[in-house]
């Protein structure tokens, strides 16, 4: 039986059925999933029963796993394999975290609009988040279609954005939530990096905005002008008509294209309800500036205010 693709909207987000991701996929199945992924940007696979190893194996069909920044903190105690990112409110002892816990303060940044790992020179290509336990109220994930948002811009705005490069850093996004408690290793290994504001998706040829709360300034612009333009673009791209909201069910696996979407987690009572999810993340093929053929002078970026 062929894989079933059920679009949620004609161009953005689709549910995928008649496939068991716990089983080895043949080349035809992988290709069907990839083609749907390039088209819709977000895919939802309901009722998947996956081990950590099976989730990793599926992710590797899309690309190589990226390194987990949690491993930069040598004092961190992991409750799952470091091949996956722990998107939960649980400690290594399987208890709900405390109000002032470092990880809770750090993960508040996930409630800002972002795209995964744009703060890395080699950013993320795709993410696959798997739900083991969901909050009964809240804790949804919102996704914004950055391709359609770009298409809706006036032509003069598109011309203005062509070739512009933003500086991304984890320090920028976390400063917005008041988090500054970085380790020395995190400060050293997560310097600011350049990323284009508009990129082309190779599989479709479509242009897409590339934005995130990690973006702090635009090269060649003043800090005030940079902040204003970034805020304007994020407000435009997250209008209701560009956004799909996913209400999680246990055993959903949701996969999204970080190159042409933004996402954020919505609020829930994280001191009361358990929300336990694991994310596999695969790397893009190159920095966005390299992919767009834009050369960045070595002295163009300065140290972020870590």
SEDO-430205 format. One record per residue: x negated, y, z negated of N, C-alpha, C in turn; residue in one letter. Coordinates in steps of 0.1 Angstrom, whole numbers. Layout:
[fiba [X,Y,Z],[X,Y,Z],[X,Y,Z],a]
...
***
This chain:
[fiba [-8,-12,0],[0,0,0],[-9,13,0],x]
[fiba [-6,22,9],[-14,34,9],[-12,43,-3],x]
[fiba [-21,51,-6],[-20,61,-17],[-8,71,-14],x]
[fiba [0,74,-24],[11,84,-22],[6,98,-27],x]
[fiba [8,108,-19],[5,122,-22],[18,129,-22],x]
[fiba [22,135,-34],[34,143,-36],[31,157,-39],x]
[fiba [31,166,-30],[27,180,-32],[37,187,-42],x]
[fiba [31,195,-51],[39,203,-61],[44,216,-54],x]
[fiba [35,222,-47],[38,233,-37],[32,229,-24],x]
[fiba [36,235,-13],[31,231,0],[16,232,2],x]
[fiba [10,241,-6],[-5,243,-4],[-13,241,-17],x]
[fiba [-7,240,-29],[-15,240,-41],[-9,230,-51],x]
[fiba [-18,220,-55],[-15,210,-65],[-6,199,-60],x]
[fiba [-10,187,-63],[-2,175,-58],[-4,164,-68],x]
[fiba [6,156,-69],[5,143,-77],[1,132,-68],x]
[fiba [-6,123,-74],[-11,111,-66],[-7,98,-73],x]
[fiba [0,90,-65],[4,77,-70],[-1,65,-62],x]
[fiba [3,53,-67],[-1,41,-60],[-16,39,-59],x]
[fiba [-23,43,-70],[-38,41,-71],[-41,39,-86],x]
[fiba [-50,29,-88],[-54,26,-102],[-69,30,-103],x]
[fiba [-72,41,-109],[-86,46,-110],[-95,38,-119],x]
[fiba [-89,28,-126],[-97,19,-134],[-103,8,-126],x]
[fiba [-98,6,-114],[-103,-4,-105],[-113,2,-95],x]
[fiba [-122,-6,-90],[-131,-1,-79],[-123,4,-67],x]
[fiba [-126,16,-62],[-119,21,-50],[-126,17,-37],x]
[fiba [-119,14,-27],[-125,12,-14],[-128,25,-7],x]
[fiba [-135,25,4],[-139,37,11],[-127,44,16],x]
[fiba [-117,37,21],[-105,43,26],[-97,51,15],x]
[fiba [-96,45,3],[-89,52,-8],[-97,64,-12],x]
[fiba [-110,63,-13],[-118,75,-17],[-116,86,-7],x]
[fiba [-116,83,6],[-114,93,16],[-101,99,16],x]
[fiba [-90,91,13],[-77,97,12],[-76,107,0],x]
[fiba [-82,103,-11],[-82,112,-23],[-90,125,-20],x]
[fiba [-102,124,-13],[-109,135,-10],[-102,145,-1],x]
[fiba [-95,140,10],[-88,148,19],[-77,156,12],x]
[fiba [-70,149,3],[-59,155,-5],[-65,166,-14],x]
[fiba [-77,163,-20],[-83,172,-29],[-87,185,-22],x]
[fiba [-94,184,-10],[-98,196,-3],[-85,204,1],x]
[fiba [-74,197,4],[-62,204,8],[-55,212,-4],x]
[fiba [-53,205,-15],[-45,210,-26],[-52,216,-37],x]
[fiba [-65,213,-39],[-73,220,-49],[-72,214,-63],x]
[fiba [-60,209,-66],[-57,203,-79],[-49,190,-77],x]
[fiba [-54,179,-82],[-47,166,-81],[-43,160,-95],x]
[fiba [-31,155,-96],[-27,149,-109],[-25,134,-107],x]
[fiba [-32,126,-115],[-30,111,-114],[-23,107,-127],x]
[fiba [-10,104,-127],[-3,100,-139],[-6,85,-142],x]
[fiba [-4,82,-155],[-5,68,-160],[-18,61,-156],x]
[fiba [-29,67,-159],[-42,60,-157],[-47,55,-171],x]
[fiba [-52,43,-171],[-57,38,-183],[-72,36,-181],x]
[fiba [-80,45,-186],[-94,46,-183],[-103,45,-195],x]
[fiba [-114,37,-194],[-125,38,-203],[-134,50,-200],x]
[fiba [-143,53,-208],[-152,64,-205],[-160,60,-193],x]
[fiba [-165,48,-192],[-173,44,-180],[-165,44,-167],x]
[fiba [-152,41,-168],[-144,41,-156],[-141,55,-151],x]
[fiba [-139,64,-161],[-138,78,-157],[-150,83,-150],x]
[fiba [-162,80,-156],[-175,84,-150],[-176,78,-136],x]
[fiba [-173,66,-134],[-174,59,-121],[-165,66,-111],x]
[fiba [-153,70,-114],[-145,77,-105],[-151,90,-101],x]
[fiba [-155,98,-111],[-161,111,-108],[-173,110,-99],x]
[fiba [-181,100,-99],[-192,99,-91],[-189,96,-76],x]
[fiba [-176,94,-73],[-172,93,-59],[-172,107,-53],x]
[fiba [-171,118,-62],[-170,131,-57],[-183,138,-57],x]
[fiba [-193,134,-65],[-206,140,-66],[-213,135,-78],x]
[fiba [-226,140,-80],[-234,136,-91],[-229,144,-104],x]
[fiba [-229,137,-115],[-226,143,-128],[-235,154,-131],x]
[fiba [-230,165,-137],[-239,176,-142],[-243,173,-156],x]
[fiba [-253,180,-161],[-257,178,-174],[-247,185,-184],x]
[fiba [-246,179,-196],[-237,184,-206],[-244,194,-215],x]
[fiba [-239,206,-215],[-246,217,-223],[-246,214,-238],x]
[fiba [-237,205,-242],[-236,202,-257],[-249,195,-261],x]
[fiba [-256,188,-252],[-268,181,-256],[-280,191,-258],x]
[fiba [-278,204,-255],[-288,214,-258],[-289,216,-273],x]
[fiba [-278,214,-280],[-278,216,-294],[-282,202,-301],x]
[fiba [-294,201,-305],[-299,188,-310],[-292,184,-323],x]
[fiba [-285,194,-330],[-279,191,-342],[-264,186,-340],x]
[fiba [-260,187,-327],[-246,183,-325],[-244,168,-326],x]
[fiba [-233,164,-332],[-230,149,-333],[-219,146,-323],x]
[fiba [-221,137,-314],[-212,135,-303],[-203,123,-307],x]
[fiba [-190,124,-303],[-181,113,-305],[-178,105,-293],x]
[fiba [-183,110,-281],[-181,103,-269],[-194,103,-261],x]
[fiba [-195,96,-250],[-208,95,-242],[-211,110,-238],x]
[fiba [-224,113,-237],[-228,126,-232],[-226,128,-218],x]
[fiba [-222,117,-210],[-219,119,-196],[-205,126,-195],x]
[fiba [-197,127,-205],[-185,134,-205],[-185,145,-215],x]
[fiba [-177,155,-212],[-175,167,-221],[-163,164,-230],x]
[fiba [-165,166,-243],[-155,164,-253],[-146,176,-254],x]
[fiba [-134,175,-248],[-124,187,-248],[-114,183,-259],x]
[fiba [-117,184,-271],[-108,180,-282],[-110,190,-294],x]
[fiba [-101,188,-303],[-103,195,-316],[-107,186,-327],x]
[fiba [-115,176,-324],[-119,165,-334],[-134,166,-336],x]
[fiba [-137,163,-349],[-151,162,-352],[-156,148,-349],x]
[fiba [-169,146,-351],[-175,133,-349],[-169,122,-358],x]
[fiba [-163,126,-369],[-156,117,-378],[-142,115,-375],x]
[fiba [-137,120,-363],[-124,119,-358],[-114,126,-367],x]
[fiba [-118,137,-373],[-109,146,-380],[-107,159,-373],x]
[fiba [-95,165,-375],[-93,178,-369],[-103,188,-375],x]
[fiba [-109,196,-366],[-119,206,-370],[-114,216,-380],x]
[fiba [-123,223,-387],[-119,233,-396],[-118,247,-389],x]
[fiba [-111,256,-395],[-108,269,-389],[-121,276,-385],x]
[fiba [-131,275,-393],[-144,282,-390],[-154,274,-384],x]
[fiba [-151,262,-379],[-161,253,-373],[-167,260,-360],x]
[fiba [-180,257,-358],[-187,263,-347],[-181,259,-334],x]
[fiba [-177,246,-333],[-172,241,-320],[-158,248,-317],x]
[fiba [-150,250,-327],[-138,256,-325],[-140,271,-320],x]
[fiba [-149,278,-327],[-152,292,-322],[-157,292,-308],x]
[fiba [-165,282,-305],[-171,281,-291],[-160,279,-281],x]
[fiba [-151,269,-284],[-141,265,-274],[-130,274,-272],x]
[fiba [-129,285,-281],[-119,295,-278],[-121,301,-265],x]
[fiba [-133,301,-259],[-136,307,-246],[-128,299,-235],x]
[fiba [-124,287,-238],[-117,279,-227],[-103,284,-225],x]
[fiba [-98,293,-234],[-85,299,-232],[-86,312,-223],x]
[fiba [-98,315,-219],[-99,326,-209],[-100,320,-195],x]
[fiba [-95,327,-185],[-96,323,-171],[-111,320,-167],x]
[fiba [-114,309,-162],[-128,306,-159],[-128,294,-148],x]
[fiba [-140,292,-143],[-142,281,-135],[-155,274,-141],x]
[fiba [-154,261,-142],[-165,254,-149],[-179,256,-144],x]
[fiba [-188,259,-153],[-202,259,-150],[-206,270,-140],x]
[fiba [-198,280,-138],[-203,291,-129],[-215,298,-136],x]
[fiba [-217,296,-149],[-228,302,-156],[-241,294,-154],x]
[fiba [-241,283,-147],[-253,275,-143],[-257,279,-129],x]
[fiba [-270,279,-126],[-274,283,-112],[-268,273,-102],x]
[fiba [-268,260,-106],[-261,250,-98],[-247,248,-105],x]
[fiba [-236,254,-99],[-224,254,-107],[-216,240,-104],x]
[fiba [-205,239,-110],[-197,227,-108],[-189,227,-95],x]
[fiba [-188,215,-90],[-180,213,-78],[-166,209,-82],x]
[fiba [-165,199,-90],[-151,194,-94],[-152,189,-109],x]
[fiba [-140,190,-115],[-138,185,-129],[-127,175,-129],x]
[fiba [-128,165,-138],[-117,155,-140],[-114,154,-154],x]
[fiba [-103,159,-159],[-99,159,-173],[-89,148,-176],x]
[fiba [-92,140,-186],[-83,128,-189],[-78,130,-203],x]
[fiba [-64,128,-204],[-57,130,-216],[-55,117,-224],x]
[fiba [-60,117,-236],[-58,105,-245],[-47,109,-256],x]
[fiba [-47,121,-261],[-37,125,-270],[-34,140,-267],x]
[fiba [-21,143,-266],[-17,157,-263],[-9,163,-274],x]
[fiba [-10,176,-275],[-2,183,-285],[13,183,-281],x]
[fiba [22,181,-290],[36,181,-286],[42,195,-282],x]
[fiba [35,205,-286],[39,219,-283],[26,227,-278],x]
[fiba [27,233,-267],[15,241,-262],[4,232,-257],x]
[fiba [-7,238,-255],[-19,231,-250],[-18,227,-235],x]
[fiba [-11,235,-228],[-10,233,-213],[-23,238,-206],x]
[fiba [-24,235,-194],[-35,241,-186],[-30,248,-174],x]
[fiba [-34,260,-172],[-29,268,-160],[-40,268,-150],x]
[fiba [-37,267,-137],[-46,267,-126],[-42,278,-116],x]
[fiba [-52,286,-111],[-49,296,-102],[-56,293,-88],x]
[fiba [-49,294,-78],[-54,291,-64],[-61,303,-59],x]
[fiba [-74,303,-59],[-82,314,-55],[-83,316,-39],x]
[fiba [-79,306,-32],[-79,307,-17],[-67,316,-13],x]
[fiba [-55,312,-18],[-43,320,-15],[-44,334,-21],x]
[fiba [-51,335,-32],[-53,349,-38],[-61,357,-29],x]
[fiba [-72,351,-23],[-81,358,-14],[-73,362,-1],x]
[fiba [-65,353,4],[-57,355,16],[-48,367,14],x]
[fiba [-43,369,2],[-33,380,-1],[-39,394,-3],x]
[fiba [-52,394,-3],[-59,407,-5],[-58,416,8],x]
[fiba [-57,429,7],[-57,438,19],[-71,436,26],x]
[fiba [-71,438,39],[-83,436,47],[-94,445,42],x]
[fiba [-91,457,38],[-102,466,33],[-108,461,21],x]
[fiba [-100,455,12],[-106,449,0],[-115,437,3],x]
[fiba [-111,429,13],[-119,417,17],[-132,422,22],x]
[fiba [-132,433,30],[-145,438,35],[-154,444,24],x]
[fiba [-147,450,14],[-155,455,3],[-162,444,-5],x]
[fiba [-155,432,-6],[-161,421,-14],[-171,413,-7],x]
[fiba [-172,414,7],[-181,406,14],[-195,409,10],x]
[fiba [-202,398,7],[-216,399,3],[-219,403,-11],x]
[fiba [-209,406,-19],[-211,410,-33],[-215,398,-41],x]
[fiba [-224,401,-51],[-229,390,-60],[-226,394,-75],x]
[fiba [-221,385,-82],[-218,388,-97],[-229,380,-105],x]
[fiba [-231,385,-117],[-240,378,-126],[-231,371,-136],x]
[fiba [-234,358,-137],[-226,350,-147],[-235,345,-158],x]
[fiba [-229,344,-170],[-236,339,-181],[-226,335,-192],x]
[fiba [-229,324,-199],[-220,319,-210],[-219,330,-220],x]
[fiba [-229,338,-222],[-229,349,-232],[-218,359,-229],x]
[fiba [-215,361,-216],[-205,371,-212],[-191,366,-217],x]
[fiba [-188,354,-214],[-174,349,-217],[-173,347,-232],x]
[fiba [-183,342,-239],[-182,340,-253],[-181,353,-261],x]
[fiba [-188,363,-256],[-187,376,-262],[-173,381,-263],x]
[fiba [-165,378,-253],[-151,382,-252],[-142,376,-263],x]
[fiba [-147,365,-269],[-139,359,-280],[-147,361,-293],x]
[fiba [-158,368,-293],[-165,371,-305],[-176,361,-309],x]
[fiba [-178,351,-300],[-188,341,-304],[-202,345,-299],x]
[fiba [-212,345,-309],[-226,348,-306],[-235,338,-312],x]
[fiba [-230,328,-318],[-238,318,-326],[-245,308,-317],x]
[fiba [-253,313,-307],[-261,304,-298],[-273,299,-305],x]
[fiba [-277,286,-302],[-290,281,-306],[-301,287,-298],x]
[fiba [-314,286,-302],[-325,291,-294],[-325,283,-281],x]
[fiba [-323,270,-281],[-323,262,-269],[-312,267,-259],x]
[fiba [-301,270,-264],[-290,275,-255],[-294,288,-249],x]
[fiba [-299,297,-257],[-304,310,-252],[-314,308,-241],x]
[fiba [-323,299,-243],[-334,297,-233],[-329,290,-221],x]
[fiba [-320,281,-222],[-317,272,-210],[-304,277,-203],x]
[fiba [-298,288,-208],[-286,293,-201],[-287,308,-198],x]
[fiba [-297,311,-190],[-299,325,-186],[-288,330,-176],x]
[fiba [-287,343,-174],[-277,347,-164],[-281,343,-150],x]
[fiba [-271,340,-142],[-273,335,-128],[-265,342,-118],x]
[fiba [-269,343,-105],[-261,350,-95],[-251,341,-89],x]
[fiba [-239,346,-86],[-229,338,-78],[-221,348,-70],x]
[fiba [-218,344,-57],[-210,353,-49],[-196,355,-54],x]
[fiba [-190,366,-49],[-176,369,-53],[-167,362,-43],x]
[fiba [-171,360,-31],[-163,353,-21],[-171,342,-15],x]
[fiba [-166,330,-14],[-173,319,-9],[-164,312,1],x]
[fiba [-171,304,10],[-164,296,20],[-164,281,16],x]
[fiba [-153,275,16],[-152,260,12],[-155,252,25],x]
[fiba [-166,245,25],[-171,238,37],[-161,229,43],x]
[fiba [-154,221,35],[-145,211,41],[-133,217,48],x]
[fiba [-129,229,45],[-117,235,51],[-120,247,59],x]
[fiba [-132,254,56],[-135,267,63],[-127,278,56],x]
[fiba [-120,276,46],[-112,286,40],[-121,295,30],x]
[fiba [-118,308,30],[-125,316,21],[-118,317,7],x]
[fiba [-125,318,-3],[-119,318,-17],[-127,328,-26],x]
[fiba [-119,335,-34],[-125,342,-45],[-132,333,-54],x]
[fiba [-143,337,-60],[-151,329,-70],[-153,338,-82],x]
[fiba [-144,336,-92],[-143,345,-104],[-143,336,-116],x]
[fiba [-146,342,-128],[-146,336,-140],[-148,346,-151],x]
[fiba [-144,342,-163],[-147,351,-175],[-162,351,-177],x]
[fiba [-169,342,-172],[-184,342,-173],[-191,353,-165],x]
[fiba [-183,359,-156],[-189,370,-148],[-190,383,-156],x]
[fiba [-201,388,-157],[-203,400,-166],[-205,413,-158],x]
[fiba [-212,413,-147],[-214,425,-139],[-216,421,-125],x]
[fiba [-215,431,-116],[-217,429,-101],[-230,436,-98],x]
[fiba [-239,429,-91],[-252,435,-88],[-250,447,-79],x]
[fiba [-257,458,-82],[-256,470,-74],[-245,480,-79],x]
[fiba [-237,476,-89],[-227,484,-94],[-230,488,-109],x]
[fiba [-224,499,-113],[-225,502,-128],[-217,492,-136],x]
[fiba [-221,491,-149],[-213,482,-158],[-198,486,-158],x]
[fiba [-195,499,-158],[-181,503,-159],[-174,499,-146],x]
[fiba [-180,501,-134],[-174,498,-121],[-173,483,-120],x]
[fiba [-183,475,-124],[-183,461,-124],[-171,455,-132],x]
[fiba [-170,460,-144],[-159,455,-153],[-145,458,-147],x]
[fiba [-144,469,-141],[-131,473,-135],[-127,464,-123],x]
[fiba [-137,462,-115],[-134,454,-103],[-131,439,-106],x]
[fiba [-139,434,-116],[-137,420,-120],[-124,418,-126],x]
[fiba [-120,428,-135],[-107,427,-142],[-95,428,-131],x]
[fiba [-97,437,-122],[-87,439,-111],[-85,426,-103],x]
[fiba [-96,419,-100],[-95,407,-91],[-89,396,-99],x]
[fiba [-93,394,-112],[-87,383,-120],[-73,385,-122],x]
[fiba [-68,398,-125],[-54,401,-126],[-47,398,-113],x]
[fiba [-52,401,-102],[-46,398,-89],[-45,382,-87],x]
[fiba [-56,375,-90],[-56,361,-87],[-48,352,-96],x]
[fiba [-44,358,-108],[-36,350,-117],[-22,354,-118],x]
[fiba [-17,361,-107],[-3,364,-106],[5,351,-105],x]
[fiba [18,352,-110],[26,340,-111],[26,331,-98],x]
[fiba [26,338,-86],[28,331,-74],[16,323,-70],x]
[fiba [4,325,-77],[-8,318,-74],[-11,307,-84],x]
[fiba [-2,305,-94],[-6,297,-106],[3,285,-107],x]
[fiba [-3,273,-110],[4,261,-114],[1,258,-128],x]
[fiba [11,255,-136],[9,252,-150],[12,237,-152],x]
[fiba [2,230,-158],[3,216,-160],[6,213,-175],x]
[fiba [18,207,-177],[21,202,-190],[17,188,-191],x]
[fiba [7,185,-200],[0,172,-201],[9,161,-206],x]
[fiba [7,149,-201],[13,137,-206],[1,128,-209],x]
[fiba [3,119,-219],[-8,110,-222],[-11,101,-210],x]
[fiba [-24,99,-208],[-30,92,-196],[-29,99,-183],x]
[fiba [-26,112,-183],[-28,120,-171],[-43,122,-169],x]
[fiba [-47,121,-156],[-61,126,-152],[-58,137,-142],x]
[fiba [-63,148,-145],[-62,160,-136],[-75,164,-131],x]
[fiba [-76,165,-118],[-89,168,-111],[-87,181,-103],x]
[fiba [-97,190,-105],[-96,203,-98],[-109,207,-92],x]
[fiba [-108,215,-81],[-119,220,-73],[-124,233,-79],x]
[fiba [-135,233,-86],[-140,245,-93],[-144,256,-83],x]
[fiba [-146,252,-71],[-151,262,-60],[-139,271,-56],x]
[fiba [-127,267,-58],[-116,275,-53],[-104,276,-63],x]
[fiba [-107,273,-76],[-96,275,-86],[-102,281,-98],x]
[fiba [-94,288,-106],[-97,291,-120],[-87,284,-128],x]
[fiba [-90,282,-141],[-81,276,-150],[-83,281,-164],x]
[fiba [-73,278,-173],[-75,281,-187],[-65,272,-195],x]
[fiba [-69,269,-207],[-61,262,-216],[-52,272,-224],x]
[fiba [-39,268,-226],[-30,277,-233],[-31,273,-248],x]
[fiba [-26,283,-256],[-27,281,-271],[-18,270,-276],x]
[fiba [-23,264,-287],[-15,254,-295],[-20,254,-309],x]
[fiba [-13,248,-318],[-17,248,-332],[-29,237,-334],x]
[fiba [-41,242,-331],[-52,232,-331],[-57,228,-345],x]
[fiba [-51,234,-355],[-54,230,-369],[-43,220,-374],x]
[fiba [-33,217,-366],[-23,208,-369],[-22,196,-360],x]
[fiba [-22,199,-347],[-20,188,-337],[-33,184,-331],x]
[fiba [-34,171,-329],[-46,165,-322],[-44,167,-307],x]
[fiba [-54,172,-300],[-55,173,-285],[-68,167,-281],x]
[fiba [-68,155,-276],[-81,147,-273],[-82,144,-258],x]
[fiba [-91,151,-252],[-93,149,-237],[-108,148,-234],x]
[fiba [-111,141,-223],[-125,139,-219],[-126,145,-205],x]
[fiba [-137,152,-202],[-139,158,-189],[-151,153,-183],x]
[fiba [-150,148,-170],[-162,145,-162],[-163,157,-152],x]
[fiba [-176,161,-150],[-179,173,-142],[-190,169,-132],x]
[fiba [-188,172,-120],[-198,169,-110],[-203,182,-104],x]
[fiba [-216,182,-100],[-223,194,-95],[-220,197,-81],x]
[fiba [-220,210,-78],[-220,215,-64],[-233,211,-57],x]
[fiba [-233,214,-44],[-245,210,-36],[-256,221,-37],x]
[fiba [-253,233,-41],[-263,244,-42],[-256,256,-48],x]
[fiba [-265,265,-52],[-260,278,-57],[-251,285,-47],x]
[fiba [-241,292,-51],[-232,298,-41],[-239,308,-32],x]
[fiba [-248,316,-37],[-256,325,-29],[-263,318,-18],x]
[fiba [-269,307,-21],[-277,299,-11],[-267,293,-1],x]
[fiba [-255,289,-5],[-245,284,4],[-240,294,14],x]
[fiba [-240,307,9],[-235,318,18],[-246,325,25],x]
[fiba [-258,320,23],[-270,326,30],[-273,340,25],x]
[fiba [-271,343,12],[-274,356,6],[-286,354,-2],x]
[fiba [-296,362,1],[-309,362,-7],[-308,372,-19],x]
[fiba [-311,367,-30],[-311,376,-42],[-325,379,-47],x]
[fiba [-329,391,-47],[-343,395,-51],[-345,390,-66],x]
[fiba [-357,384,-68],[-360,379,-82],[-357,389,-93],x]
[fiba [-360,401,-90],[-358,412,-101],[-344,417,-102],x]
[fiba [-335,412,-94],[-321,418,-93],[-313,416,-106],x]
[fiba [-316,405,-113],[-309,402,-125],[-317,405,-138],x]
[fiba [-311,410,-148],[-318,413,-160],[-312,403,-171],x]
[fiba [-319,402,-182],[-314,393,-193],[-300,397,-198],x]
[fiba [-292,387,-199],[-279,390,-205],[-281,393,-220],x]
[fiba [-271,399,-226],[-272,403,-240],[-268,391,-249],x]
[fiba [-277,381,-250],[-274,369,-257],[-276,372,-272],x]
***
